[in-house]
Amino acid sequence: MYISNLSKRVENRDLEKKFRKFGHIVDHKIVMDPILRESRGFGFITFDSKTAANDAVRDMDGYDIEGREIIAQIAKRSKARKSTPGKYLGYDKSSRNSRRRSRSG
């Protein structure tokens, strides 16, 4: 399942504590910014059954954790996307020199 609108203070163990009452948790993770090393405000929980996930969504969507109403949904992807490099790579500097420049500019 997908959880969003998390406070930056919420940690992985907090998610596990709040959601374990719905069933056995196979995996749980809050997504972190690789540069700043802080929460990006969303995470994922994998239960061992669809019933547990559906129960968690039903009861936890809109639930207040650390002063914020979380959004709980069934995740739409069964497989994670390819990881991003976590930093802006910018434009190709070698192409800048090959551009034509206007004499009037």
C-alpha positions as a LaTeX table, in Angstrom:
\begin{tabular}{lrrr}
\hline
Residue & $x$ (\AA) & $y$ (\AA) & $z$ (\AA) \\
\hline
Met1 & 0.00 & 0.00 & 0.00 \\
Tyr2 & 1.01 & 3.63 & $-0.54$ \\
Ile3 & 0.95 & 6.20 & 2.25 \\
Ser4 & 1.40 & 9.93 & 1.63 \\
Asn5 & 1.19 & 13.27 & 3.45 \\
Leu6 & 3.54 & 11.97 & 6.12 \\
Ser7 & 5.26 & 14.38 & 8.47 \\
Lys8 & 9.04 & 14.53 & 8.14 \\
Arg9 & 9.17 & 13.36 & 11.78 \\
Val10 & 7.53 & 9.99 & 11.01 \\
Glu11 & 10.03 & 7.13 & 10.89 \\
Asn12 & 9.85 & 3.56 & 9.60 \\
Arg13 & 9.25 & 2.15 & 13.08 \\
Asp14 & 6.29 & 4.55 & 13.53 \\
Leu15 & 4.65 & 3.18 & 10.39 \\
Glu16 & 5.21 & $-0.39$ & 11.52 \\
Lys17 & 3.65 & 0.33 & 14.94 \\
Lys18 & 0.55 & 2.01 & 13.45 \\
Phe19 & $-0.11$ & $-0.62$ & 10.77 \\
Arg20 & 0.84 & $-3.97$ & 12.33 \\
Lys21 & $-2.62$ & $-4.34$ & 13.89 \\
Phe22 & $-4.00$ & $-5.08$ & 10.40 \\
Gly23 & $-1.80$ & $-8.11$ & 9.74 \\
His24 & 1.73 & $-9.34$ & 9.15 \\
Ile25 & 3.91 & $-6.66$ & 7.53 \\
Val26 & 6.35 & $-8.09$ & 5.00 \\
Asp27 & 8.11 & $-4.78$ & 4.29 \\
His28 & 7.73 & $-1.09$ & 5.14 \\
Lys29 & 9.70 & 1.91 & 3.96 \\
Ile30 & 9.54 & 5.68 & 4.07 \\
Val31 & 11.12 & 7.16 & 0.95 \\
Met32 & 14.06 & 9.42 & 1.79 \\
Asp33 & 15.65 & 12.23 & $-0.18$ \\
Pro34 & 19.16 & 10.97 & $-1.06$ \\
Ile35 & 20.80 & 14.39 & $-0.75$ \\
Leu36 & 19.01 & 15.92 & 2.26 \\
Arg37 & 18.54 & 12.57 & 4.04 \\
Glu38 & 15.02 & 13.50 & 5.13 \\
Ser39 & 11.62 & 12.03 & 4.43 \\
Arg40 & 9.98 & 12.87 & 1.12 \\
Gly41 & 6.59 & 12.57 & 2.84 \\
Phe42 & 5.47 & 9.21 & 1.48 \\
Gly43 & 6.14 & 5.53 & 1.94 \\
Phe44 & 5.03 & 1.97 & 1.28 \\
Ile45 & 3.85 & $-0.95$ & 3.38 \\
Thr46 & 3.59 & $-4.49$ & 2.07 \\
Phe47 & 1.28 & $-6.88$ & 3.91 \\
Asp48 & 1.22 & $-10.63$ & 3.46 \\
Ser49 & $-2.45$ & $-10.50$ & 2.38 \\
Lys50 & $-4.66$ & $-8.25$ & 0.30 \\
Thr51 & $-7.30$ & $-8.37$ & 3.03 \\
Ala52 & $-4.91$ & $-6.79$ & 5.53 \\
Ala53 & $-3.96$ & $-4.07$ & 3.03 \\
Asn54 & $-7.61$ & $-3.31$ & 2.25 \\
Asp55 & $-8.47$ & $-3.15$ & 5.97 \\
Ala56 & $-5.54$ & $-0.79$ & 6.59 \\
Val57 & $-6.62$ & 1.52 & 3.75 \\
Arg58 & $-10.21$ & 1.56 & 4.99 \\
Asp59 & $-9.26$ & 2.40 & 8.60 \\
Met60 & $-6.14$ & 4.53 & 8.15 \\
Asp61 & $-7.01$ & 6.81 & 5.22 \\
Gly62 & $-7.43$ & 10.23 & 6.85 \\
Tyr63 & $-5.91$ & 9.06 & 10.15 \\
Asp64 & $-3.86$ & 11.71 & 12.00 \\
Ile65 & $-0.17$ & 10.88 & 12.50 \\
Glu66 & 2.07 & 13.60 & 13.93 \\
Gly67 & $-0.54$ & 16.29 & 13.20 \\
Arg68 & $-1.14$ & 15.37 & 9.54 \\
Glu69 & $-3.99$ & 13.42 & 7.98 \\
Ile70 & $-2.32$ & 10.67 & 5.99 \\
Ile71 & $-3.56$ & 9.37 & 2.66 \\
Ala72 & $-3.61$ & 5.59 & 2.45 \\
Gln73 & $-4.20$ & 3.84 & $-0.89$ \\
Ile74 & $-3.53$ & 0.53 & $-2.54$ \\
Ala75 & $-0.33$ & 1.05 & $-4.54$ \\
Lys76 & $-0.90$ & 1.12 & $-8.29$ \\
Arg77 & 2.46 & $-0.42$ & $-9.25$ \\
Ser78 & 3.50 & $-3.89$ & $-8.25$ \\
Lys79 & 7.13 & $-3.09$ & $-9.04$ \\
Ala80 & 9.14 & 0.00 & $-8.15$ \\
Arg81 & 10.36 & 2.39 & $-10.80$ \\
Lys82 & 14.02 & 2.56 & $-11.73$ \\
Ser83 & 15.99 & 4.65 & $-9.24$ \\
Thr84 & 16.80 & 8.23 & $-10.16$ \\
Pro85 & 20.31 & 9.63 & $-9.68$ \\
Gly86 & 19.07 & 11.98 & $-6.95$ \\
Lys87 & 20.71 & 15.09 & $-8.34$ \\
Tyr88 & 20.31 & 17.47 & $-11.26$ \\
Leu89 & 22.72 & 16.50 & $-13.99$ \\
Gly90 & 22.20 & 19.68 & $-16.00$ \\
Tyr91 & 22.61 & 20.21 & $-19.70$ \\
Asp92 & 25.49 & 18.95 & $-21.81$ \\
Lys93 & 28.14 & 21.67 & $-21.50$ \\
Ser94 & 29.91 & 20.56 & $-24.69$ \\
Ser95 & 26.83 & 21.43 & $-26.78$ \\
Arg96 & 26.88 & 25.02 & $-25.48$ \\
Asn97 & 30.04 & 25.87 & $-27.43$ \\
Ser98 & 28.65 & 24.52 & $-30.67$ \\
Arg99 & 25.60 & 26.83 & $-30.71$ \\
Arg100 & 25.58 & 29.69 & $-33.19$ \\
Arg101 & 25.51 & 33.09 & $-31.60$ \\
Ser102 & 23.87 & 36.12 & $-33.10$ \\
Arg103 & 26.10 & 39.08 & $-33.80$ \\
Ser104 & 23.32 & 41.47 & $-32.79$ \\
Gly105 & 22.88 & 39.88 & $-29.36$ \\
\hline
\end{tabular}
